[in-house]
Amino acid sequence: MGIIQNIARINHLIDQAAIKYCRSPEDILLLAVSKQQTVEAIEEAYQQGLSQFAESYYQEGYEKIQRLKELPICWHFIGPVQSNKTKGIATCFSWVHSLNRKDIALKLNKFRSDDLAPLNVCLHINLVKEETKSGIHPGEALDLALYVSQLPHLKLRGLMTIPPPQNNEEEQYALFLQLRELMHSLNQQLKLNMDTLSMGMSNDFIPAIRAGSTVVRIGSAIFGERKRKAL
């Protein structure tokens, strides 16, 4: 199937899952992960009604943003944030889903200009302490959330996670539920209004929706296998 058919299929599955789990489909954002995909593929997805796209590499994302600047696309950064890329990310993107350090938060806040709306950020939570993956332990979230919430050019919107593959949907759901409960706890303790759970990808977005995801990050199920980093 091509991009058109893939998007129709994903939207149908999101609608079905939302109805099944007593949620509104309008409360679930389909975020198209366009890293290592071509500008032409992004344009095709945009023509099918998608307006929110995610990149993991700053330079690749910057070049696409420049080439597609005539389109009203909202760009999300979902990869690890390198210190020397904070200025570019703070300037070019509207969202960062992968914030996990105070020093990076401080730099993003510094470089977000006054004439732009605050940068929407999510804290990257590593739910099962995977050594090979970035993200903070749930026990560190309170301190970082408090710090980020006080930075004027950042808007703390919620939490993000990339859990390891699980053997079945119930195990996937149980992990995603931990993130929802963590956000609820942080909101209560810090009197915050976080409203975003960025969780669920091509292979596990159904249990993520069941657990309360508000943003599903879908790449290969829309575009097919990644092509290359080049444009």
C-alpha positions as CSV (number, residue, x, y, z in Angstrom):
1,M,0.0,0.0,0.0
2,G,1.0,3.6,-0.6
3,I,1.0,6.6,1.7
4,I,-2.6,7.5,0.9
5,Q,-3.9,4.0,1.8
6,N,-1.6,3.8,4.9
7,I,-2.9,7.1,6.3
8,A,-6.5,6.0,5.8
9,R,-5.8,2.7,7.5
10,I,-4.1,4.3,10.5
11,N,-6.9,6.9,10.9
12,H,-9.4,4.1,10.8
13,L,-7.5,2.1,13.5
14,I,-7.2,5.2,15.7
15,D,-10.9,5.8,15.4
16,Q,-11.8,2.2,16.2
17,A,-9.5,2.1,19.2
18,A,-10.8,5.4,20.5
19,I,-14.4,4.2,20.3
20,K,-13.5,0.9,21.8
21,Y,-11.9,2.5,24.8
22,C,-14.5,5.2,25.2
23,R,-12.4,8.1,24.0
24,S,-12.8,10.8,21.4
25,P,-10.8,10.3,18.2
26,E,-10.3,14.1,18.1
27,D,-8.3,13.8,21.3
28,I,-5.6,11.7,19.7
29,L,-3.0,13.4,17.4
30,L,-1.5,11.4,14.6
31,L,2.1,12.6,14.5
32,A,3.9,11.5,11.3
33,V,7.5,10.6,11.9
34,S,9.2,11.7,8.8
35,K,12.8,11.1,9.6
36,Q,14.8,9.6,6.8
37,Q,11.8,10.2,4.5
38,T,11.8,12.5,1.4
39,V,10.3,15.9,1.1
40,E,8.0,14.5,-1.6
41,A,6.7,11.9,0.9
42,I,6.0,14.6,3.5
43,E,4.2,16.6,0.9
44,E,2.0,13.6,-0.1
45,A,1.2,13.0,3.6
46,Y,0.3,16.6,4.0
47,Q,-2.1,16.5,1.1
48,Q,-3.9,13.7,2.9
49,G,-4.6,16.0,5.9
50,L,-1.6,15.5,8.1
51,S,0.0,18.7,9.4
52,Q,2.2,17.6,12.3
53,F,5.5,16.0,11.4
54,A,8.4,14.8,13.6
55,E,12.1,14.6,13.0
56,S,14.9,13.1,15.0
57,Y,18.0,14.7,13.5
58,Y,18.3,18.5,13.6
59,Q,20.2,19.0,10.4
60,E,17.9,16.8,8.4
61,G,14.8,18.4,10.0
62,Y,16.1,21.9,9.4
63,E,16.6,21.3,5.7
64,K,13.1,19.9,5.4
65,I,11.6,22.8,7.3
66,Q,13.3,25.2,4.9
67,R,12.1,23.4,1.8
68,L,8.6,23.1,3.1
69,K,8.3,26.5,4.7
70,E,5.3,27.5,2.5
71,L,3.2,24.7,4.1
72,P,1.6,25.4,7.5
73,I,3.3,22.4,9.1
74,C,3.9,22.0,12.9
75,W,7.3,20.5,13.4
76,H,8.1,18.2,16.4
77,F,11.6,17.2,17.5
78,I,11.7,13.7,18.9
79,G,15.3,12.7,19.0
80,P,18.0,13.2,21.6
81,V,18.8,16.9,22.0
82,Q,22.5,17.6,21.6
83,S,23.7,20.7,23.5
84,N,25.2,22.3,20.3
85,K,21.9,21.9,18.5
86,T,19.7,23.6,21.1
87,K,19.7,27.0,19.4
88,G,18.5,25.6,16.1
89,I,15.9,23.3,17.7
90,A,14.5,26.1,19.9
91,T,14.2,28.3,16.8
92,C,12.8,25.9,14.2
93,F,10.6,23.5,16.1
94,S,7.3,24.0,18.0
95,W,7.6,20.8,20.1
96,V,10.4,18.8,21.8
97,H,9.3,15.4,23.0
98,S,12.7,14.2,24.3
99,L,13.7,16.6,27.1
100,N,15.6,14.8,29.9
101,R,18.2,17.2,31.3
102,K,18.1,20.5,33.1
103,D,21.0,22.0,31.2
104,I,19.3,21.3,27.9
105,A,16.1,22.8,29.2
106,L,18.0,25.9,30.2
107,K,19.5,26.3,26.8
108,L,16.3,25.7,24.9
109,N,14.7,28.4,27.1
110,K,17.6,30.8,26.5
111,F,17.4,30.4,22.7
112,R,13.6,30.5,22.3
113,S,13.0,34.1,21.2
114,D,10.4,36.4,22.8
115,D,8.5,36.7,19.5
116,L,7.7,33.0,19.4
117,A,5.2,31.2,21.5
118,P,6.8,29.1,24.3
119,L,8.3,25.9,23.1
120,N,6.1,22.9,24.0
121,V,8.1,20.2,25.7
122,C,7.6,16.7,27.0
123,L,9.9,14.9,29.5
124,H,11.4,11.7,28.1
125,I,10.7,9.0,30.6
126,N,12.6,5.7,30.5
127,L,10.1,3.4,32.3
128,V,12.2,0.2,32.6
129,K,15.8,1.6,33.0
130,E,17.0,0.5,29.6
131,E,20.7,1.3,29.7
132,T,20.9,1.7,25.9
133,K,18.2,4.3,25.7
134,S,18.0,7.9,26.9
135,G,15.4,9.3,29.2
136,I,15.1,9.7,32.9
137,H,13.8,7.3,35.5
138,P,10.3,8.0,36.8
139,G,11.7,8.9,40.2
140,E,13.6,11.8,38.7
141,A,10.6,13.3,36.9
142,L,9.3,15.4,39.8
143,D,12.6,17.4,40.1
144,L,12.9,18.0,36.4
145,A,9.2,18.8,35.9
146,L,9.4,21.4,38.7
147,Y,12.5,23.0,37.1
148,V,11.1,23.1,33.5
149,S,7.8,24.4,34.7
150,Q,9.5,27.6,35.9
151,L,11.3,28.4,32.7
152,P,9.3,31.2,30.9
153,H,10.0,30.2,27.3
154,L,9.1,26.6,27.7
155,K,5.7,25.1,28.2
156,L,5.7,21.7,29.9
157,R,3.0,19.8,28.1
158,G,3.5,16.2,29.3
159,L,5.5,13.0,29.1
160,M,7.0,10.8,26.4
161,T,8.2,7.2,26.4
162,I,9.6,4.6,24.1
163,P,9.1,1.3,25.9
164,P,10.9,-1.9,24.8
165,P,8.9,-4.4,22.7
166,Q,6.6,-6.5,24.9
167,N,5.3,-10.0,24.3
168,N,1.6,-9.1,24.2
169,E,-0.8,-6.2,24.2
170,E,-1.6,-6.4,27.9
171,E,2.1,-6.0,28.8
172,Q,2.3,-3.0,26.4
173,Y,-0.8,-1.5,28.0
174,A,0.6,-1.9,31.5
175,L,3.7,0.0,30.7
176,F,1.9,2.8,29.0
177,L,-0.5,3.0,32.0
178,Q,2.5,3.8,34.2
179,L,3.2,6.9,32.2
180,R,-0.4,8.1,32.5
181,E,-0.3,7.5,36.2
182,L,3.0,9.4,36.5
183,M,1.7,12.4,34.7
184,H,-1.4,12.4,36.9
185,S,0.8,12.3,40.0
186,L,3.0,15.1,38.8
187,N,0.0,17.3,38.0
188,Q,-1.3,16.8,41.5
189,Q,2.0,17.2,43.3
190,L,3.1,20.3,41.4
191,K,-0.3,21.7,40.5
192,L,0.5,21.5,36.8
193,N,-1.9,21.1,33.9
194,M,0.1,18.7,31.7
195,D,-2.2,17.3,29.0
196,T,0.1,15.3,26.6
197,L,1.0,11.7,26.7
198,S,3.3,11.1,23.7
199,M,3.4,7.3,23.5
200,G,2.7,4.6,21.0
201,M,4.4,4.0,17.6
202,S,3.6,1.9,14.6
203,N,3.7,-1.4,16.4
204,D,2.0,-0.5,19.7
205,F,-0.2,2.5,19.3
206,I,-3.4,0.6,20.0
207,P,-2.5,-0.3,23.6
208,A,-1.1,3.2,24.0
209,I,-4.5,4.7,23.0
210,R,-6.2,2.4,25.5
211,A,-3.8,3.8,28.2
212,G,-4.6,7.4,27.3
213,S,-2.1,8.4,24.7
214,T,-2.8,11.8,23.2
215,V,0.0,11.7,20.6
216,V,0.9,8.5,18.6
217,R,4.1,8.8,16.7
218,I,3.8,6.8,13.5
219,G,6.5,6.4,10.9
220,S,6.9,3.1,9.0
221,A,3.1,2.4,9.1
222,I,2.6,5.6,7.1
223,F,5.7,5.9,4.9
224,G,7.0,2.4,4.8
225,E,10.6,1.5,5.7
226,R,13.0,4.4,6.2
227,K,14.7,5.4,3.0
228,R,17.8,7.4,4.0
229,K,18.9,10.5,5.8
230,A,19.4,12.5,2.7
231,L,16.5,14.5,1.2
